[in-house]
Amino acid sequence: MFFGPVPVREATGGILGHSISAGSERFKKGRVLNAADIDALAQAGHREIYIARLDETDMPEDEAARRIATAIAGPQARVAAAFTGRANLYADAAGLVRVDRARLDALNELDEALTVACLADYEMVEAGQMLATVKIIPFAAPRAVIERAETTLHGQPPLVQVASFTPRRVGLVLTRVADSKDSVLAKTESAVAQRLALLGSRIAETRIVAHTEADVAAAIAGLKTAGCSPILVFGASATVDRHDVVPAGLTRAGGEVLHFGMPVDPGNLLMLGRHEAIPVVGVPGCARSPKLNGFDWVLQRLCAGLEIGRRDIMQMGGGGLLKEIPSRPMPRDQGPHDTPATGSAAPRRPRIAAVILAAGLSRRFGDGHKLLADLDGKPVIRHVVENTLASSARPVLLVTGHQAEAVCQAAGAGVQAVHNPAYAEGLASSLRAGLSALPQGIDGVLVCLGDMPDVAPEVLEKLIAAFNPVEGRAICLPVQGGKRGNPTLWGLQFLPDLMRLEGDAGARSLFGPHAEWVCEVPVDNPGILHDYDTPAMLAARQSGKA
Protein backbone atom coordinates (compact mmCIF):
# COMPACT_ATOMS: atom_id res chain seq x y z
CA MET A 1 0.00 0.00 0.00
CA PHE A 2 1.23 3.47 -0.89
CA PHE A 3 0.64 6.21 1.68
CA GLY A 4 1.99 9.70 1.36
CA PRO A 5 1.58 13.17 -0.14
CA VAL A 6 0.67 13.64 -3.82
CA PRO A 7 -0.32 16.65 -5.92
CA VAL A 8 -4.05 17.13 -5.55
CA ARG A 9 -4.65 16.71 -9.29
CA GLU A 10 -3.07 13.25 -9.11
CA ALA A 11 -5.21 12.05 -6.19
CA THR A 12 -8.29 10.84 -8.09
CA GLY A 13 -9.29 7.38 -6.85
CA GLY A 14 -7.06 7.66 -3.79
CA ILE A 15 -8.21 7.21 -0.20
CA LEU A 16 -8.06 10.49 1.70
CA GLY A 17 -5.53 10.16 4.50
CA HIS A 18 -6.68 13.02 6.72
CA SER A 19 -9.96 14.91 7.10
CA ILE A 20 -9.81 18.18 5.20
CA SER A 21 -12.02 21.14 4.31
CA ALA A 22 -12.98 21.88 0.71
CA GLY A 23 -14.81 25.20 0.74
CA SER A 24 -18.06 24.72 2.64
CA GLU A 25 -17.65 20.94 2.68
CA ARG A 26 -15.60 18.77 5.02
CA PHE A 27 -14.14 15.60 3.52
CA LYS A 28 -13.45 12.97 6.15
CA LYS A 29 -10.49 10.63 6.12
CA GLY A 30 -11.12 7.38 4.32
CA ARG A 31 -13.15 9.03 1.55
CA VAL A 32 -12.42 7.68 -1.92
CA LEU A 33 -11.82 10.82 -3.96
CA ASN A 34 -13.65 11.30 -7.26
CA ALA A 35 -13.14 13.95 -9.95
CA ALA A 36 -15.64 16.35 -8.35
CA ASP A 37 -13.84 16.04 -5.02
CA ILE A 38 -10.52 16.86 -6.68
CA ASP A 39 -12.00 19.97 -8.29
CA ALA A 40 -13.41 21.10 -4.96
CA LEU A 41 -10.07 20.58 -3.20
CA ALA A 42 -8.18 22.43 -5.91
CA GLN A 43 -10.64 25.33 -5.84
CA ALA A 44 -10.21 25.49 -2.07
CA GLY A 45 -6.49 26.07 -2.60
CA HIS A 46 -5.10 22.64 -1.75
CA ARG A 47 -2.04 21.74 -3.79
CA GLU A 48 -0.93 18.53 -2.05
CA ILE A 49 -2.80 16.00 0.08
CA TYR A 50 -2.05 12.70 1.78
CA ILE A 51 -3.69 9.66 0.24
CA ALA A 52 -3.47 5.87 0.31
CA ARG A 53 -3.51 3.62 -2.76
CA LEU A 54 -3.96 -0.14 -2.52
CA ASP A 55 -2.48 -2.80 -4.75
CA GLU A 56 -3.22 -6.49 -5.30
CA THR A 57 -1.31 -7.52 -2.17
CA ASP A 58 -3.61 -5.43 0.05
CA MET A 59 -7.00 -6.23 1.55
CA PRO A 60 -9.25 -3.19 2.19
CA GLU A 61 -9.66 -2.42 5.87
CA ASP A 62 -13.38 -3.20 6.14
CA GLU A 63 -13.06 -6.54 4.35
CA ALA A 64 -10.08 -7.51 6.50
CA ALA A 65 -11.84 -6.54 9.74
CA ARG A 66 -15.02 -8.40 8.76
CA ARG A 67 -13.16 -11.59 7.84
CA ILE A 68 -11.16 -11.70 11.07
CA ALA A 69 -14.21 -10.88 13.20
CA THR A 70 -16.15 -13.67 11.50
CA ALA A 71 -13.29 -16.10 12.01
CA ILE A 72 -12.98 -15.49 15.77
CA ALA A 73 -16.71 -15.38 16.59
CA GLY A 74 -18.25 -18.36 18.35
CA PRO A 75 -21.65 -19.16 19.86
CA GLN A 76 -23.71 -16.19 21.04
CA ALA A 77 -21.21 -13.71 19.53
CA ARG A 78 -22.69 -11.55 16.77
CA VAL A 79 -20.45 -9.80 14.24
CA ALA A 80 -21.54 -6.27 13.35
CA ALA A 81 -20.86 -4.75 9.95
CA ALA A 82 -17.38 -3.30 9.51
CA PHE A 83 -16.77 0.43 9.20
CA THR A 84 -13.55 2.46 9.16
CA GLY A 85 -11.58 -0.76 9.47
CA ARG A 86 -13.38 -1.83 12.64
CA ALA A 87 -15.72 -4.77 13.22
CA ASN A 88 -17.23 -5.33 16.65
CA LEU A 89 -18.53 -8.52 18.25
CA TYR A 90 -21.56 -8.27 20.53
CA ALA A 91 -23.16 -10.74 22.92
CA ASP A 92 -26.43 -12.24 21.73
CA ALA A 93 -27.24 -13.44 25.26
CA ALA A 94 -26.34 -12.74 28.87
CA GLY A 95 -23.59 -14.97 30.18
CA LEU A 96 -19.83 -15.23 30.59
CA VAL A 97 -17.48 -14.36 27.77
CA ARG A 98 -14.86 -17.00 27.02
CA VAL A 99 -11.62 -15.86 25.42
CA ASP A 100 -8.71 -18.06 24.39
CA ARG A 101 -5.97 -15.74 25.59
CA ALA A 102 -3.02 -17.70 24.16
CA ARG A 103 -4.51 -17.74 20.66
CA LEU A 104 -5.55 -14.10 20.98
CA ASP A 105 -1.95 -13.15 21.73
CA ALA A 106 -0.73 -15.21 18.77
CA LEU A 107 -3.22 -13.46 16.48
CA ASN A 108 -2.11 -10.00 17.59
CA GLU A 109 1.52 -10.97 17.00
CA LEU A 110 0.97 -11.74 13.31
CA ASP A 111 1.29 -8.18 12.01
CA GLU A 112 1.04 -4.64 13.31
CA ALA A 113 -1.81 -3.92 10.88
CA LEU A 114 -4.10 -6.40 12.65
CA THR A 115 -5.36 -5.83 16.20
CA VAL A 116 -8.00 -7.66 18.22
CA ALA A 117 -9.10 -6.44 21.66
CA CYS A 118 -11.39 -8.54 23.87
CA LEU A 119 -12.95 -8.52 27.30
CA ALA A 120 -11.21 -10.60 29.93
CA ASP A 121 -11.97 -14.31 30.03
CA TYR A 122 -15.00 -15.14 32.22
CA GLU A 123 -16.24 -11.55 32.32
CA MET A 124 -20.00 -11.31 32.83
CA VAL A 125 -21.86 -9.68 29.93
CA GLU A 126 -25.38 -8.67 29.06
CA ALA A 127 -27.07 -9.20 25.71
CA GLY A 128 -25.95 -6.44 23.34
CA GLN A 129 -22.70 -5.78 25.17
CA MET A 130 -19.47 -5.54 23.20
CA LEU A 131 -17.22 -8.59 23.50
CA ALA A 132 -14.37 -7.73 21.17
CA THR A 133 -13.30 -5.29 18.49
CA VAL A 134 -11.17 -6.01 15.44
CA LYS A 135 -9.35 -2.95 14.14
CA ILE A 136 -7.20 -2.73 11.03
CA ILE A 137 -4.74 0.06 11.77
CA PRO A 138 -3.89 1.36 8.27
CA PHE A 139 -6.34 1.63 5.35
CA ALA A 140 -5.53 -1.94 4.34
CA ALA A 141 -3.91 -5.07 5.74
CA PRO A 142 -1.55 -7.39 3.89
CA ARG A 143 -3.78 -9.96 2.21
CA ALA A 144 -1.35 -12.74 3.08
CA VAL A 145 -1.58 -11.88 6.80
CA ILE A 146 -5.38 -12.01 6.86
CA GLU A 147 -5.45 -15.28 4.94
CA ARG A 148 -2.84 -16.78 7.27
CA ALA A 149 -4.89 -15.69 10.28
CA GLU A 150 -8.01 -17.32 8.83
CA THR A 151 -6.12 -20.54 8.18
CA THR A 152 -4.82 -20.56 11.75
CA LEU A 153 -8.30 -19.97 13.19
CA HIS A 154 -10.11 -22.45 10.94
CA GLY A 155 -11.05 -25.74 12.54
CA GLN A 156 -10.15 -24.56 16.05
CA PRO A 157 -12.49 -23.87 18.99
CA PRO A 158 -13.93 -20.33 18.85
CA LEU A 159 -11.58 -17.64 20.07
CA VAL A 160 -14.45 -15.55 21.49
CA GLN A 161 -17.81 -16.91 22.59
CA VAL A 162 -20.46 -16.51 25.28
CA ALA A 163 -21.44 -19.26 27.69
CA SER A 164 -25.02 -18.14 28.18
CA PHE A 165 -26.85 -18.28 31.48
CA THR A 166 -29.59 -20.90 31.63
CA PRO A 167 -32.30 -21.06 34.31
CA ARG A 168 -31.38 -23.16 37.36
CA ARG A 169 -33.53 -24.50 40.18
CA VAL A 170 -31.21 -23.68 43.06
CA GLY A 171 -31.42 -25.26 46.48
CA LEU A 172 -30.51 -23.13 49.50
CA VAL A 173 -29.54 -24.38 52.98
CA LEU A 174 -29.38 -21.87 55.83
CA THR A 175 -28.12 -23.10 59.19
CA ARG A 176 -28.90 -21.47 62.51
CA VAL A 177 -27.64 -21.54 66.07
CA ALA A 178 -29.38 -20.51 69.27
CA ASP A 179 -28.85 -16.77 68.81
CA SER A 180 -29.46 -16.63 65.03
CA LYS A 181 -31.82 -13.83 64.07
CA ASP A 182 -34.66 -14.38 61.64
CA SER A 183 -33.83 -11.02 60.04
CA VAL A 184 -30.31 -12.20 59.18
CA LEU A 185 -31.65 -15.39 57.62
CA ALA A 186 -34.16 -13.37 55.59
CA LYS A 187 -31.46 -10.95 54.43
CA THR A 188 -29.24 -13.87 53.39
CA GLU A 189 -32.02 -15.49 51.36
CA SER A 190 -32.84 -12.16 49.73
CA ALA A 191 -29.20 -11.55 48.76
CA VAL A 192 -29.02 -14.98 47.12
CA ALA A 193 -32.33 -14.46 45.30
CA GLN A 194 -31.12 -11.12 43.92
CA ARG A 195 -27.88 -12.66 42.69
CA LEU A 196 -29.70 -15.50 41.00
CA ALA A 197 -32.21 -13.17 39.36
CA LEU A 198 -29.32 -11.36 37.64
CA LEU A 199 -28.25 -14.73 36.25
CA GLY A 200 -31.70 -15.83 35.14
CA SER A 201 -32.16 -18.40 37.92
CA ARG A 202 -34.16 -18.71 41.14
CA ILE A 203 -34.28 -20.39 44.52
CA ALA A 204 -36.47 -23.46 44.08
CA GLU A 205 -36.42 -24.50 47.75
CA THR A 206 -34.95 -23.17 50.99
CA ARG A 207 -34.28 -25.32 54.06
CA ILE A 208 -33.41 -23.73 57.42
CA VAL A 209 -31.77 -26.28 59.73
CA ALA A 210 -29.66 -26.50 62.86
CA HIS A 211 -25.94 -25.93 62.46
CA THR A 212 -24.97 -29.60 62.82
CA GLU A 213 -23.36 -32.12 60.47
CA ALA A 214 -26.43 -34.36 60.53
CA ASP A 215 -28.89 -31.59 59.75
CA VAL A 216 -26.73 -30.16 56.96
CA ALA A 217 -26.37 -33.66 55.49
CA ALA A 218 -30.12 -34.25 55.58
CA ALA A 219 -30.84 -30.87 53.97
CA ILE A 220 -28.36 -31.47 51.13
CA ALA A 221 -29.77 -34.94 50.50
CA GLY A 222 -33.33 -33.60 50.50
CA LEU A 223 -32.56 -30.82 48.00
CA LYS A 224 -30.75 -33.29 45.78
CA THR A 225 -33.82 -35.53 45.78
CA ALA A 226 -35.95 -32.48 44.94
CA GLY A 227 -33.89 -31.94 41.77
CA CYS A 228 -32.12 -28.76 42.88
CA SER A 229 -28.80 -27.87 41.28
CA PRO A 230 -26.60 -26.27 42.40
CA ILE A 231 -27.03 -26.46 46.16
CA LEU A 232 -25.79 -23.51 48.22
CA VAL A 233 -25.07 -23.81 51.96
CA PHE A 234 -24.75 -20.79 54.25
CA GLY A 235 -23.39 -21.71 57.67
CA ALA A 236 -24.48 -19.79 60.76
CA SER A 237 -20.81 -19.47 61.64
CA ALA A 238 -17.84 -19.22 59.30
CA THR A 239 -16.33 -22.41 57.90
CA VAL A 240 -12.68 -22.37 58.98
CA ASP A 241 -11.54 -25.87 58.04
CA ARG A 242 -12.44 -28.55 55.49
CA HIS A 243 -13.58 -30.71 58.44
CA ASP A 244 -15.91 -28.00 59.82
CA VAL A 245 -19.68 -28.46 60.00
CA VAL A 246 -20.64 -27.59 56.39
CA PRO A 247 -17.91 -29.65 54.64
CA ALA A 248 -18.45 -32.51 57.07
CA GLY A 249 -22.20 -32.37 56.41
CA LEU A 250 -21.60 -32.68 52.68
CA THR A 251 -19.32 -35.68 53.21
CA ARG A 252 -21.86 -37.29 55.54
CA ALA A 253 -24.55 -36.88 52.85
CA GLY A 254 -22.39 -38.86 50.42
CA GLY A 255 -20.76 -35.94 48.64
CA GLU A 256 -17.14 -34.82 48.49
CA VAL A 257 -15.21 -31.64 49.14
CA LEU A 258 -13.27 -30.66 46.01
CA HIS A 259 -11.55 -27.59 47.43
CA PHE A 260 -11.72 -25.37 50.49
CA GLY A 261 -10.57 -21.77 50.36
CA MET A 262 -10.01 -19.51 47.37
CA PRO A 263 -7.47 -16.80 46.45
CA VAL A 264 -10.17 -14.12 46.22
CA ASP A 265 -10.83 -11.52 48.89
CA PRO A 266 -13.60 -11.12 49.92
CA GLY A 267 -14.57 -14.74 49.47
CA ASN A 268 -11.59 -16.64 50.93
CA LEU A 269 -13.68 -19.11 52.96
CA LEU A 270 -15.61 -20.66 50.08
CA MET A 271 -16.00 -24.44 49.87
CA LEU A 272 -16.46 -26.15 46.50
CA GLY A 273 -17.92 -29.66 46.54
CA ARG A 274 -20.30 -31.96 44.73
CA HIS A 275 -22.79 -34.70 45.40
CA GLU A 276 -22.60 -36.98 42.39
CA ALA A 277 -23.17 -34.57 39.46
CA ILE A 278 -24.64 -31.75 41.57
CA PRO A 279 -22.35 -28.85 42.58
CA VAL A 280 -22.49 -27.97 46.27
CA VAL A 281 -21.04 -24.65 47.44
CA GLY A 282 -20.30 -23.69 51.02
CA VAL A 283 -20.91 -19.96 50.75
CA PRO A 284 -18.65 -17.48 52.59
CA GLY A 285 -20.35 -15.06 54.97
CA CYS A 286 -19.37 -12.04 52.84
CA ALA A 287 -22.01 -13.12 50.31
CA ARG A 288 -24.71 -11.88 52.68
CA SER A 289 -23.80 -8.50 51.19
CA PRO A 290 -24.74 -7.94 47.54
CA LYS A 291 -21.25 -6.66 46.74
CA LEU A 292 -18.94 -8.56 44.43
CA ASN A 293 -16.98 -11.38 46.05
CA GLY A 294 -15.44 -14.71 45.10
CA PHE A 295 -18.75 -16.53 45.44
CA ASP A 296 -20.12 -14.45 42.54
CA TRP A 297 -17.41 -15.78 40.22
CA VAL A 298 -18.25 -19.36 41.15
CA LEU A 299 -22.01 -18.86 40.93
CA GLN A 300 -21.73 -17.19 37.51
CA ARG A 301 -19.84 -20.15 36.08
CA LEU A 302 -22.32 -22.63 37.50
CA CYS A 303 -25.27 -20.72 36.04
CA ALA A 304 -23.48 -20.57 32.68
CA GLY A 305 -23.12 -24.33 32.65
CA LEU A 306 -19.33 -24.25 32.95
CA GLU A 307 -17.37 -26.90 34.78
CA ILE A 308 -15.48 -25.59 37.80
CA GLY A 309 -12.95 -27.55 39.80
CA ARG A 310 -10.04 -27.17 42.18
CA ARG A 311 -7.67 -25.80 39.57
CA ASP A 312 -10.22 -23.22 38.39
CA ILE A 313 -10.55 -21.92 41.93
CA MET A 314 -6.80 -21.73 42.43
CA GLN A 315 -6.37 -19.71 39.22
CA MET A 316 -8.67 -16.92 40.38
CA GLY A 317 -5.92 -15.10 42.27
CA GLY A 318 -5.05 -12.78 39.37
CA GLY A 319 -7.53 -9.94 39.84
CA GLY A 320 -8.85 -11.63 42.98
CA LEU A 321 -8.16 -8.73 45.32
CA LEU A 322 -11.58 -7.11 45.39
CA LYS A 323 -11.34 -5.13 48.63
CA GLU A 324 -11.77 -1.37 48.42
CA ILE A 325 -10.68 -1.03 44.79
CA PRO A 326 -11.93 1.76 42.49
CA SER A 327 -14.02 -0.63 40.39
CA ARG A 328 -16.17 -1.43 43.41
CA PRO A 329 -19.23 0.82 43.39
CA MET A 330 -18.73 2.03 46.97
CA PRO A 331 -16.78 1.20 50.15
CA ARG A 332 -17.65 -2.13 51.77
CA ASP A 333 -19.22 -0.49 54.82
CA GLN A 334 -21.52 1.77 52.77
CA GLY A 335 -24.68 0.43 54.31
CA PRO A 336 -28.08 -0.85 53.27
CA HIS A 337 -28.08 0.57 49.74
CA ASP A 338 -25.24 -1.65 48.50
CA THR A 339 -25.63 -2.67 44.87
CA PRO A 340 -24.21 -5.73 43.10
CA ALA A 341 -21.00 -5.26 41.16
CA THR A 342 -21.40 -8.26 38.91
CA GLY A 343 -21.80 -6.42 35.60
CA SER A 344 -19.27 -5.08 33.13
CA ALA A 345 -18.45 -1.58 32.00
CA ALA A 346 -17.70 -2.69 28.43
CA PRO A 347 -19.46 -0.75 25.65
CA ARG A 348 -22.69 -2.15 24.29
CA ARG A 349 -24.17 -2.26 20.82
CA PRO A 350 -26.09 0.96 20.14
CA ARG A 351 -29.81 0.56 20.66
CA ILE A 352 -31.32 1.58 17.35
CA ALA A 353 -35.03 1.68 16.52
CA ALA A 354 -36.55 1.99 13.05
CA VAL A 355 -39.48 4.10 11.87
CA ILE A 356 -41.03 3.16 8.51
CA LEU A 357 -43.05 6.01 7.01
CA ALA A 358 -46.08 4.46 5.28
CA ALA A 359 -48.85 7.00 5.78
CA GLY A 360 -48.82 8.96 2.50
CA LEU A 361 -51.74 9.52 0.12
CA SER A 362 -49.96 7.86 -2.83
CA ARG A 363 -51.38 10.47 -5.20
CA ARG A 364 -48.95 9.80 -8.07
CA PHE A 365 -49.89 6.12 -8.21
CA GLY A 366 -53.31 6.70 -9.75
CA ASP A 367 -56.24 4.74 -8.37
CA GLY A 368 -54.07 2.25 -6.50
CA HIS A 369 -51.81 2.49 -3.49
CA LYS A 370 -48.11 2.13 -4.21
CA LEU A 371 -47.37 0.36 -0.93
CA LEU A 372 -50.00 -2.29 -1.67
CA ALA A 373 -48.86 -2.91 -5.23
CA ASP A 374 -47.40 -6.31 -6.04
CA LEU A 375 -43.64 -6.62 -6.37
CA ASP A 376 -42.15 -10.07 -6.91
CA GLY A 377 -45.18 -11.74 -5.39
CA LYS A 378 -45.70 -9.58 -2.30
CA PRO A 379 -46.74 -5.99 -1.50
CA VAL A 380 -44.10 -3.28 -1.72
CA ILE A 381 -44.49 -2.47 1.98
CA ARG A 382 -43.91 -6.13 2.92
CA HIS A 383 -40.47 -5.99 1.27
CA VAL A 384 -39.58 -2.89 3.28
CA VAL A 385 -40.79 -4.41 6.54
CA GLU A 386 -39.01 -7.73 6.02
CA ASN A 387 -35.73 -6.03 5.12
CA THR A 388 -35.96 -3.82 8.19
CA LEU A 389 -36.81 -6.73 10.50
CA ALA A 390 -33.81 -8.62 9.10
CA SER A 391 -31.57 -5.95 10.63
CA SER A 392 -30.78 -5.55 14.33
CA ALA A 393 -32.97 -2.43 14.65
CA ARG A 394 -35.67 -2.87 17.30
CA PRO A 395 -38.42 -1.97 17.71
CA VAL A 396 -39.66 -1.38 14.16
CA LEU A 397 -42.50 1.16 14.09
CA LEU A 398 -44.81 1.41 11.06
CA VAL A 399 -46.48 4.80 10.72
CA THR A 400 -49.80 4.48 8.88
CA GLY A 401 -52.37 6.96 7.65
CA HIS A 402 -54.04 6.56 4.24
CA GLN A 403 -55.68 3.10 3.99
CA ALA A 404 -54.13 2.26 7.35
CA GLU A 405 -55.86 -1.09 7.84
CA ALA A 406 -54.85 -2.38 4.41
CA VAL A 407 -51.27 -1.18 4.84
CA CYS A 408 -50.99 -2.90 8.23
CA GLN A 409 -52.32 -6.15 6.82
CA ALA A 410 -49.93 -5.98 3.86
CA ALA A 411 -46.98 -5.18 6.12
CA GLY A 412 -47.28 -8.44 8.02
CA ALA A 413 -46.21 -9.29 11.57
CA GLY A 414 -43.30 -8.04 13.62
CA VAL A 415 -43.91 -4.30 13.50
CA GLN A 416 -45.63 -1.92 15.89
CA ALA A 417 -48.26 0.14 14.07
CA VAL A 418 -48.51 3.84 14.89
CA HIS A 419 -51.44 5.65 13.26
CA ASN A 420 -51.02 9.26 12.16
CA PRO A 421 -54.49 10.84 11.92
CA ALA A 422 -52.91 13.99 10.44
CA TYR A 423 -51.24 12.15 7.57
CA ALA A 424 -52.73 14.56 4.98
CA GLU A 425 -50.57 17.35 6.42
CA GLY A 426 -47.46 15.82 4.89
CA LEU A 427 -44.42 13.70 5.57
CA ALA A 428 -43.30 15.67 8.62
CA SER A 429 -46.47 14.84 10.52
CA SER A 430 -45.81 11.11 10.04
CA LEU A 431 -42.24 11.55 11.15
CA ARG A 432 -43.42 13.29 14.33
CA ALA A 433 -45.92 10.50 15.00
CA GLY A 434 -43.24 7.83 14.68
CA LEU A 435 -40.68 9.67 16.77
CA SER A 436 -43.25 10.34 19.50
CA ALA A 437 -43.82 6.60 19.84
CA LEU A 438 -40.16 5.69 20.33
CA PRO A 439 -39.43 3.85 23.59
CA GLN A 440 -37.08 5.08 26.27
CA GLY A 441 -33.47 3.96 26.25
CA ILE A 442 -32.69 3.98 22.54
CA ASP A 443 -29.66 5.78 21.08
CA GLY A 444 -30.80 6.45 17.54
CA VAL A 445 -33.50 5.87 14.96
CA LEU A 446 -33.45 4.73 11.34
CA VAL A 447 -35.96 6.71 9.29
CA CYS A 448 -37.03 4.40 6.46
CA LEU A 449 -39.39 5.10 3.53
CA GLY A 450 -42.18 2.65 2.83
CA ASP A 451 -41.77 2.90 -0.96
CA MET A 452 -38.10 1.81 -1.08
CA PRO A 453 -38.29 -2.01 -1.15
CA ASP A 454 -34.78 -2.64 -2.44
CA VAL A 455 -32.82 -1.33 0.54
CA ALA A 456 -31.01 -4.44 1.77
CA PRO A 457 -30.67 -5.31 5.47
CA GLU A 458 -26.90 -5.08 5.05
CA VAL A 459 -27.27 -1.35 4.38
CA LEU A 460 -29.06 -0.86 7.68
CA GLU A 461 -26.37 -2.86 9.48
CA LYS A 462 -23.62 -0.73 7.93
CA LEU A 463 -25.36 2.44 9.11
CA ILE A 464 -25.67 1.02 12.62
CA ALA A 465 -22.00 0.01 12.59
CA ALA A 466 -20.98 3.51 11.51
CA PHE A 467 -23.09 5.24 14.16
CA ASN A 468 -20.87 6.64 16.92
CA PRO A 469 -21.79 10.09 18.27
CA VAL A 470 -18.68 10.14 20.47
CA GLU A 471 -16.57 10.07 17.31
CA GLY A 472 -18.75 12.62 15.51
CA ARG A 473 -20.88 10.15 13.52
CA ALA A 474 -24.40 10.88 14.74
CA ILE A 475 -26.16 11.25 11.36
CA CYS A 476 -25.36 8.31 9.11
CA LEU A 477 -26.59 7.98 5.54
CA PRO A 478 -25.75 5.59 2.72
CA VAL A 479 -23.90 6.63 -0.43
CA GLN A 480 -23.96 4.75 -3.75
CA GLY A 481 -21.62 5.96 -6.50
CA GLY A 482 -21.20 9.33 -4.81
CA LYS A 483 -24.98 9.85 -4.47
CA ARG A 484 -26.70 10.08 -1.11
CA GLY A 485 -29.67 7.82 -0.53
CA ASN A 486 -32.05 6.54 2.13
CA PRO A 487 -32.59 5.61 4.93
CA THR A 488 -30.86 7.89 7.42
CA LEU A 489 -29.86 7.02 10.97
CA TRP A 490 -30.30 9.90 13.41
CA GLY A 491 -28.91 10.20 16.91
CA LEU A 492 -31.50 11.07 19.56
CA GLN A 493 -29.80 14.43 20.10
CA PHE A 494 -31.50 15.62 16.89
CA LEU A 495 -34.99 14.60 17.98
CA PRO A 496 -36.08 18.20 18.78
CA ASP A 497 -35.02 19.39 15.30
CA LEU A 498 -36.79 16.47 13.61
CA MET A 499 -39.96 17.13 15.59
CA ARG A 500 -40.02 20.76 14.37
CA LEU A 501 -40.20 19.87 10.67
CA GLU A 502 -43.42 20.86 8.90
CA GLY A 503 -45.34 19.85 5.78
CA ASP A 504 -43.46 17.69 3.31
CA ALA A 505 -40.08 18.97 4.45
CA GLY A 506 -37.75 16.01 4.67
CA ALA A 507 -35.21 15.49 7.40
CA ARG A 508 -32.44 16.06 4.86
CA SER A 509 -32.92 19.79 5.32
CA LEU A 510 -31.06 19.32 8.62
CA PHE A 511 -27.87 17.98 7.01
CA GLY A 512 -26.48 21.45 6.36
CA PRO A 513 -26.92 22.89 9.86
CA HIS A 514 -25.41 19.71 11.36
CA ALA A 515 -22.79 18.95 8.71
CA GLU A 516 -20.10 18.18 11.29
CA TRP A 517 -22.19 15.20 12.49
CA VAL A 518 -22.92 13.75 9.05
CA CYS A 519 -21.21 10.50 8.08
CA GLU A 520 -21.51 9.16 4.53
CA VAL A 521 -21.42 5.36 4.49
CA PRO A 522 -20.42 3.81 1.14
CA VAL A 523 -22.63 0.86 0.18
CA ASP A 524 -23.11 -1.36 -2.84
CA ASN A 525 -26.88 -1.23 -3.11
CA PRO A 526 -28.57 0.90 -5.80
CA GLY A 527 -31.83 0.37 -3.94
CA ILE A 528 -30.96 3.25 -1.63
CA LEU A 529 -31.58 5.64 -4.55
CA HIS A 530 -34.89 4.28 -5.86
CA ASP A 531 -38.43 4.75 -4.68
CA TYR A 532 -41.47 3.78 -6.76
CA ASP A 533 -44.06 6.56 -6.81
CA THR A 534 -45.83 5.68 -10.07
CA PRO A 535 -47.02 2.51 -11.81
CA ALA A 536 -44.52 3.18 -14.59
CA MET A 537 -41.60 3.33 -12.14
CA LEU A 538 -42.69 0.08 -10.52
CA ALA A 539 -43.15 -1.58 -13.91
CA ALA A 540 -39.62 -0.51 -14.87
CA ARG A 541 -38.35 -2.09 -11.67
CA GLN A 542 -40.25 -5.30 -12.44
CA SER A 543 -38.72 -5.44 -15.91
CA GLY A 544 -35.23 -4.76 -14.58
CA LYS A 545 -34.93 -1.32 -16.19
CA ALA A 546 -35.10 0.75 -13.00
Sequence and secondary structure as in RCSB ss.txt:
>XXXX:A:sequence
MFFGPVPVREATGGILGHSISAGSERFKKGRVLNAADIDALAQAGHREIYIARLDETDMPEDEAARRIATAIAGP
QARVAAAFTGRANLYADAAGLVRVDRARLDALNELDEALTVACLADYEMVEAGQMLATVKIIPFAAPRAVIERAE
TTLHGQPPLVQVASFTPRRVGLVLTRVADSKDSVLAKTESAVAQRLALLGSRIAETRIVAHTEADVAAAIAGLKT
AGCSPILVFGASATVDRHDVVPAGLTRAGGEVLHFGMPVDPGNLLMLGRHEAIPVVGVPGCARSPKLNGFDWVLQ
RLCAGLEIGRRDIMQMGGGGLLKEIPSRPMPRDQGPHDTPATGSAAPRRPRIAAVILAAGLSRRFGDGHKLLADL
DGKPVIRHVVENTLASSARPVLLVTGHQAEAVCQAAGAGVQAVHNPAYAEGLASSLRAGLSALPQGIDGVLVCLG
DMPDVAPEVLEKLIAAFNPVEGRAICLPVQGGKRGNPTLWGLQFLPDLMRLEGDAGARSLFGPHAEWVCEVPVDN
PGILHDYDTPAMLAARQSGKA
>XXXX:A:secstr
 EEEEEEGGG TT EESS EEETTEEE TT B  HHHHHHHHHTT  EEEEEE  TTEEEHHHHHHHHHHHHB T
TEEE   BTTEEEEEESSSEEEEE HHHHHHHHTS TTEEEEE  TT EE TTBEEEEEEESSSEEEHHHHHHHH
HHHTTS  SEEEEE    EEEEEEEE TT  HHHHHHHHHHHHHHHHHTT EEEEEEEEESSHHHHHHHHHHHHH
TT  SEEEE SS   STTSHHHHHHHHTT EEEEE  S BS TT EEEEETTEEEEEE GGGGSSS  HHHHHHH
HHHTT    HHHHHTT TT B TT TTSSS TT  TT     S    B   EEEEEEE    GGGTTS TTTSEE
TTEEHHHHHHHHHHTSS  SEEEEE TTHHHHHHHH SS EEEE TTGGG HHHHHHHHHHT  TT  EEEEEET
T TT  HHHHHHHHHH BGGGTB EEEEEETTEE S EEEEGGGHHHHHT  TT  GGGGTTTTGGGEEEEE S 
GGGG    SHHHHHHHHTT  
